[in-house]
Amino acid sequence: MKNQLLTILLLSLSASSVHGAVAAWGQCGGVTYSGDTTCVSGYACIKVNDYYFQCQPGTATVSASTASTTTTAVTPTTATTTASGTAPTGTGQLIRGVSTPIYHLYLQSLGGVPVMAAEATAERFIISGSIQDTTSGLYLNVDGSATTSYKAISFGATATTTGWGLEGDTIITTNASVFGRQLNFLACETSTSGAYKLYLQTGSDTPSGETCTSQTLHLPCLC
Ligand SMILES: *[C@@H]1O[C@H](CO)[C@@H](O)[C@H](O)[C@H]1NC(C)=O
């Protein structure tokens, strides 16, 4: 956290010497990044992982007298500590929704949480038993310990879910000893408008207090 705040501080301090500003949800930093580090007004450059800093709603302000930094960013209610991974080589695939309200929204990390959100910030994934995010190097995992039929999905540094696969262009689970063949997900509203977090749905339970729709996930059109 301290490093993150320091980074935000440094990015904020360098703002005055940078021309142009990064659009909402755009990349504004990272190990191999060389572009602008200033976000448009109302957005702050937030570290998602070492390789990816993103302009998220909120403000980072620097107080000259105390040299302290405060950051407010809108993150999903389930936001957890961001793990770090090693970004793989390979291009990967986009993963998209095909029905309202996630029609043409794409899988990506929002503050370390896998969400369906705008195409402009879509990330690419290598689907090969595991699903690995080519931006962060993290793996898409399903929480198999959940007793409800819906199972939370998160990013992790190691692949604990290895039964991912494709059926045509549809993302499925295949491991008979865990979830079996499943292709239904719940996409649920987060506190960030236009970003929906995911559960794998293996039955008919629904998370109370959340607004969710039943969804399937797909590769972009193969036609
Ligand atoms: C299926 O899941 C079990 C339990 O997590 C795991 O031990 C096994 O390696 C998985 N099989 C495949 C093919 O991924």
The ligand as an SDF file (V2000), in Angstrom:
LIG
                    3D

 14 14  0  0  0  0  0  0  0  0999 V2000
   -9.3710  -31.5250  -11.7560 C   0  0  0  0  0  0  0  0  0  0  0  0
   -9.4380  -30.9470  -10.4620 O   0  0  0  0  0  0  0  0  0  0  0  0
   -8.6960  -31.6550   -9.4870 C   0  0  0  0  0  0  0  0  0  0  0  0
   -8.9900  -31.0040   -8.1490 C   0  0  0  0  0  0  0  0  0  0  0  0
   -8.6570  -29.6340   -8.1770 O   0  0  0  0  0  0  0  0  0  0  0  0
   -7.2200  -31.6120   -9.8450 C   0  0  0  0  0  0  0  0  0  0  0  0
   -6.4790  -32.3180   -8.8790 O   0  0  0  0  0  0  0  0  0  0  0  0
   -7.0230  -32.1980  -11.2140 C   0  0  0  0  0  0  0  0  0  0  0  0
   -5.6710  -32.0390  -11.6000 O   0  0  0  0  0  0  0  0  0  0  0  0
   -7.9150  -31.5240  -12.2260 C   0  0  0  0  0  0  0  0  0  0  0  0
   -7.8040  -32.1710  -13.5170 N   0  0  0  0  0  0  0  0  0  0  0  0
   -7.5510  -31.5080  -14.6340 C   0  0  0  0  0  0  0  0  0  0  0  0
   -7.4720  -32.3300  -15.8840 C   0  0  0  0  0  0  0  0  0  0  0  0
   -7.3830  -30.3030  -14.6730 O   0  0  0  0  0  0  0  0  0  0  0  0
  1  2  1  0
  1 10  1  0
  2  3  1  0
  3  4  1  0
  3  6  1  0
  4  5  1  0
  6  7  1  0
  6  8  1  0
  8  9  1  0
  8 10  1  0
 10 11  1  0
 11 12  1  0
 12 13  1  0
 12 14  2  0
M  END
$$$$
